[in-house]
Amino acid sequence: MSSIQIEQSLSFKRPLLFVFLYLSDYSHTSEWSPSVILASKTTPGAVRVGTHFAIEMRFGLSDVKLDYYLTAFEEPHYIEFKGKGENFSIVERIRLEGDEQQCHIQYQIEIYYQEPVSHLVKLRAPLVKSRLKRDLLYLQKALDQEPSTWKPSLWSRMSDRLVVPGMMHFSRSGFAHAKNRWTGITEDLSDHIVLITGPTSGIGAAVARQLAKLGAALIFVCRNEKKAIVFADALEAEGYKRPRIEIADVSLVQDVEALTARLLARGDPIHVLINNAGALFNKRTVTAEGLELSFATLLLGPYALTEGLYPLLKKAAADKAKGARVINVSSGGMYTQALALDDLEFEKEDYNGDKAYARAKRGLVDITEVWAERWRGDGIVVQSMHPGWADTPGVSQAMPKFYILTKPWLRTAEQGADTITWLAASKEAGLTSGLFWLDRTPHSTSMIPGTKSAPRHQTLLLQALAAYHVRLRSRAQESAPRR
Ligand SMILES: NC(=O)c1ccc[n+]([C@@H]2O[C@H](COP(=O)([O-])OP(=O)(O)OC[C@H]3O[C@@H](n4cnc5c(N)ncnc54)[C@H](OP(=O)(O)O)[C@@H]3O)[C@@H](O)[C@H]2O)c1
């Protein structure tokens, strides 16, 4: 057996206990290490000796799977992991010193190669050592919360204008490419309240877990209580705060009104609102309130919820150190369509689910820009984003042919969720407002000439949504049982 070893000292201006807890959950490595593609904790409950992590790592030119176990957990001074791959094993030892303000660590990594690859060690050693050192540099940047210095290159800006190259960014490899220039998210959200719609599946579930790991208090807005309870139980069993469950179908103004009334009566600030719930509907359907379902779910619902929660966002933003953020989950599909102000409910032409979805998602990006301007003085940051193409139940159910064709290139739900989590948590994302993001990078809102909405049309859209909102709200009040 042959081995490779490295040892590195690092210092951070972060509390010792925070760094100890952060590093002892190995699932965080996928956030900061360019070599780690996936890292998940598979043992329920809080991290302790024996906790198992399933790891997928880039090793040389290939991707390898490893089983990692936490083998020492001596709070707050010593952590040890043992990992096992097919032909090699890894031991990572982290010694920590520090106080409330700062932390110094000694990070030691040993890799043991077995036959038949052990003879390659001499050859591999320089590359492996430089990769390990590079990874630790990324850990340093993550814990220093260093803002990214990367700015979109000319090629990146041009590819937004060229449909096919632009769409290549949506894939799994687009994510992997972008990830190399990031630093991990290590913010502490333990005094933040985050409301997310659609947390019971796909991207919403991945965002919920990522934010729970950062300590956020989550409010789940969902229509399926059973699914929400199962997921809340799972998060609690993993050692995170139990999310509060609020039932509402976001396609129904009546439900959204009842929800906002409950939250306003409670009065807790909302630091982050994530309008994520959504789906693509292949057949034209109308809601119980008589509205076309894509429009009602993807545009009017987020509008009514965000406007309704404005007082609680403003309350959160009054604390300037925290601020408030609204994140609207749109789609790259929106690039294909212009806003159809005169036909928001798709009544004037034969219904097409892809078009209805794309138009509603463009509308969501448009109202993001208006809100961002309107609420700038309140300290409420409003951003829209698209997750790329992610492997979720939503995609496999609504687009089965696309799903089969593109499956090898799809990102994971966690990768699709990453930018939402970054927009919710990072200091850097709070410095701008009204932008459209993919992979932590602002992108143009149009690829095809004629699809970008004029500011006048964006304002008209907001007025049209307000009129729908008022009409449905008064209808709901009229039909409510009188006391
Ligand atoms: N996956 C992608 O590649 C992709 C690409 C671009 C944009 N997006 C957007 O990302 C978001 C998440 O999509 P996903 O792929 O993760 O889909 P998903 O797996 O189907 O999850 C959608 C979530 O939204 C909830 N939801 C749908 N309609 C709702 C309603 N009327 N009221 C309350 N909750 C509702 C679902 O609840 P139930 O569990 O009750 O069904 C589920 O929790 C969507 O806005 C989608 O348009 C996804």
The ligand as a Gaussian input file, in Angstrom:
#p B3LYP/6-31G(d) Opt

LIG

0 1
 N      -36.753000      21.358000     -12.765000
 C      -36.368000      22.206000     -13.695000
 O      -35.555000      21.900000     -14.588000
 C      -36.917000      23.603000     -13.698000
 C      -36.467000      24.468000     -14.705000
 C      -36.929000      25.765000     -14.717000
 C      -37.783000      26.207000     -13.727000
 N      -38.213000      25.339000     -12.762000
 C      -39.126000      25.884000     -11.752000
 O      -38.681000      25.471000     -10.475000
 C      -39.792000      25.377000      -9.586000
 C      -39.771000      24.020000      -8.911000
 O      -39.973000      23.030000      -9.912000
 P      -39.541000      21.499000      -9.748000
 O      -38.911000      21.105000     -11.020000
 O      -38.838000      21.305000      -8.469000
 O      -40.996000      20.822000      -9.727000
 P      -41.656000      19.751000      -8.743000
 O      -40.701000      18.700000      -8.398000
 O      -42.929000      19.348000      -9.419000
 O      -42.013000      20.623000      -7.454000
 C      -42.991000      21.626000      -7.542000
 C      -43.444000      22.032000      -6.165000
 O      -44.442000      23.058000      -6.309000
 C      -45.601000      22.679000      -5.603000
 N      -46.803000      23.237000      -6.238000
 C      -47.167000      23.160000      -7.535000
 N      -48.333000      23.800000      -7.717000
 C      -48.705000      24.283000      -6.511000
 C      -49.817000      25.030000      -6.059000
 N      -50.801000      25.407000      -6.884000
 N      -49.883000      25.379000      -4.760000
 C      -48.901000      25.014000      -3.891000
 N      -47.834000      24.294000      -4.269000
 C      -47.752000      23.933000      -5.557000
 C      -45.596000      21.167000      -5.641000
 O      -46.457000      20.681000      -4.632000
 P      -47.035000      19.165000      -4.631000
 O      -45.966000      18.353000      -3.968000
 O      -48.289000      19.304000      -3.840000
 O      -47.261000      18.802000      -6.061000
 C      -44.120000      20.890000      -5.401000
 O      -43.807000      21.020000      -4.029000
 C      -41.029000      25.625000     -10.432000
 O      -41.439000      26.966000     -10.306000
 C      -40.554000      25.358000     -11.836000
 O      -41.315000      26.052000     -12.796000
 C      -37.804000      24.057000     -12.728000

